[in-house]
Amino acid sequence: MRTGLVILLAAIAAPGQWLNHPTDGLPRLPDGRPNLRAPAPKAPDGKPDLSGVWRAQGDPCDEGNGVAAGQRNPKYFVSAAGCRNPDLPMMPWATELFRQRRAANSKDLPISSCKPLATPMRDAFPLPFKIVQTPKLILLLYEQDTAFRQVFLDGRTLPSDPQPSWLGYSVGRWNGDELVVETIGFHDQGWLDTSGHPYSDALRMVEHFHRIDVGRMDIQVTYNDSKTYTQPIAFTQPHDLLPDTDVLEFFCTENEKDQSHLVGK
């Protein structure tokens, strides 16, 4: 693993916990433990209920994936190409920028200097997030940055001239048991992963949220960015429910000590 990434991951704290507070409505086994293999719950309106605190599953990787805070990191957090796949099909300018970032040990990864974590990296990020679901709005509350994201289900369309941002603008719809979310309006300052794959302001991100059962949820992610990649990039990131807990406040800028130790060109 590159030096800059080692320091960054070592600084990621263990997930915040509201200890010993049972999650309301969670099915239980006879001994009181959560029944994480019970059927996926339904919301009052009959739609799949995605509510809960979730965290991306760790994934063994041949190289470039270490252990931070006692847990294996999701492989797509390290690289959107995965562990054993060839690299992403980049345009020449993107290939050169990626080469420069790798040569610099990913020292300029935005979150290394406490810049916001952009939406394209959040589905495979190793800290938890909470989904709050209503019929016309879904909120994603991220422990990293203590940030929130809104997914509108009220029939509105994506803006035609969005203000470029870290998190973008998201609208969703139900397709059977899947929530389909489309997000646009990014600037080009974020990274797809800690390896340094770039994206442009043309990025359009599509997510399919599918809750398999009480304890498991898959998020299928597709990146479409014709300025940066010659074809769409897609992967599926499994997530685990964290029962009987909650997200807590987390600000990178509080007592930040990483930047002075990062090594790169």
Residue pairs with C-beta under 8 A, 6 or more apart in sequence:
1 9
1 63
1 64
1 65
1 66
2 64
2 102
2 105
2 106
3 105
3 262
3 263
3 264
4 104
4 105
4 106
4 107
4 109
4 112
4 262
4 263
4 264
5 64
5 66
5 78
5 105
5 106
5 109
5 194
6 66
7 112
7 258
7 261
7 262
8 109
8 111
8 112
8 194
8 258
9 66
9 68
9 69
9 73
9 126
9 194
10 68
10 69
11 257
11 258
12 68
12 69
12 126
12 127
13 69
13 127
13 250
14 69
14 70
15 55
15 127
15 128
15 143
15 242
15 245
15 247
16 128
16 143
16 245
16 246
16 247
16 248
16 249
16 250
17 245
17 246
17 248
18 245
18 246
18 248
19 245
20 244
21 244
21 245
21 246
22 244
23 34
23 52
23 243
23 244
23 245
25 41
26 34
26 35
26 214
26 243
26 244
27 34
27 35
27 38
27 214
28 34
28 35
29 35
34 214
34 215
34 241
34 243
34 244
35 214
36 213
36 214
36 215
36 216
36 241
36 243
37 213
37 214
37 215
38 213
38 214
39 213
39 214
40 48
40 49
40 177
40 211
40 212
40 213
40 214
41 48
41 49
41 51
41 211
41 214
42 48
42 49
43 49
43 51
43 133
43 135
45 135
47 135
47 174
48 174
48 177
48 178
48 179
48 210
48 211
49 133
49 211
50 131
50 133
50 138
50 179
50 209
50 211
50 217
51 131
51 132
51 133
52 130
52 131
52 241
52 242
52 243
53 128
53 129
53 130
53 241
53 242
53 243
53 245
53 246
53 247
54 128
54 129
54 130
54 131
54 217
54 239
54 240
54 241
54 242
55 126
55 127
55 128
55 129
55 239
55 240
55 242
56 74
56 77
56 123
56 124
56 125
56 126
56 237
56 238
56 239
57 74
57 237
57 238
57 239
57 240
58 71
58 72
58 73
58 74
58 126
59 65
59 72
59 73
59 74
59 75
59 76
59 83
60 72
60 75
60 83
61 73
61 75
61 78
61 83
62 83
62 84
63 83
64 78
64 79
64 83
64 195
65 72
65 73
65 75
65 78
65 83
66 73
67 73
68 126
69 126
71 126
73 126
74 124
74 125
74 126
74 237
75 82
75 83
75 124
76 82
76 123
76 124
76 193
76 221
76 235
76 237
77 121
77 124
77 125
77 126
77 193
77 194
78 193
78 194
78 195
79 193
79 194
79 195
79 197
80 88
80 192
80 193
80 195
80 197
80 223
80 233
80 235
81 87
81 88
81 195
81 197
82 235
88 197
88 229
88 233
89 229
89 230
89 231
90 98
90 197
90 228
90 229
90 230
91 227
91 228
91 229
91 230
94 197
94 198
94 228
94 229
97 196
97 198
98 195
98 196
98 197
98 198
101 108
101 191
101 195
101 196
101 198
102 195
102 196
103 264
103 265
104 264
104 265
105 262
105 263
105 264
105 265
106 112
106 194
106 195
106 196
106 264
107 262
107 263
107 264
107 265
108 264
109 191
109 194
109 196
110 116
110 117
110 118
110 189
110 190
110 191
111 117
111 144
111 252
112 258
112 259
112 262
113 259
114 252
114 253
114 256
115 166
115 189
116 145
116 147
116 166
116 167
117 125
117 142
117 144
117 145
117 147
117 166
117 190
118 166
118 167
118 186
118 189
118 190
118 191
119 149
119 166
119 167
119 168
119 170
119 183
119 186
119 190
119 205
120 186
120 190
120 191
120 192
120 199
120 203
120 205
120 223
121 190
121 191
121 192
121 193
121 194
122 129
122 140
122 142
122 144
122 149
123 207
123 219
123 221
123 237
124 193
124 221
124 237
125 142
125 144
127 142
127 143
127 144
127 250
128 143
128 242
128 245
128 247
129 140
129 141
129 142
129 143
129 144
129 247
130 140
130 141
130 246
130 247
131 138
131 139
131 140
131 141
132 138
132 139
132 141
135 153
136 152
136 153
136 154
137 150
137 151
137 152
137 153
137 154
138 150
138 151
138 153
138 172
138 179
139 148
139 149
139 150
139 151
140 148
140 149
140 151
141 147
141 148
141 247
142 148
142 149
142 247
143 247
143 248
143 250
144 250
144 252
145 250
145 251
145 252
146 249
146 250
146 251
147 167
149 167
149 170
150 170
151 170
151 171
151 172
151 179
151 181
152 170
152 171
152 172
153 171
153 172
153 173
153 174
156 171
157 171
158 169
158 171
158 182
158 184
158 185
159 169
159 184
159 185
162 168
162 169
162 184
162 185
163 185
164 185
164 186
164 187
164 201
165 185
165 186
165 187
166 186
166 187
166 189
166 190
168 183
168 184
168 185
168 186
168 205
169 183
169 184
169 185
170 181
170 182
170 183
171 181
171 182
172 179
172 180
172 181
172 182
173 179
173 180
174 180
175 208
177 210
177 211
178 208
178 209
178 210
179 207
179 208
179 209
179 210
180 206
180 207
180 208
181 206
181 207
181 208
181 209
182 204
182 205
182 206
183 204
183 205
183 206
183 207
184 203
184 204
184 205
186 199
186 201
186 203
186 205
187 201
188 198
188 199
188 200
188 201
190 199
191 197
191 198
191 199
192 198
192 199
192 223
192 233
198 228
199 223
199 225
199 228
200 225
200 227
200 228
201 227
202 225
202 226
202 227
202 228
203 223
203 224
203 225
203 228
204 223
204 224
204 225
205 221
205 222
205 223
205 224
206 221
206 222
206 224
207 219
207 220
207 221
207 222
208 218
208 219
208 220
209 217
209 218
209 219
210 217
210 218
210 219
210 220
211 217
212 218
214 241
215 240
215 241
215 243
216 238
216 239
216 240
216 241
217 238
217 239
217 241
218 236
218 237
218 238
218 239
219 236
219 237
219 239
220 234
220 235
220 236
220 237
221 234
221 235
221 236
221 237
222 232
222 233
222 234
223 229
223 232
223 233
223 234
224 232
225 233
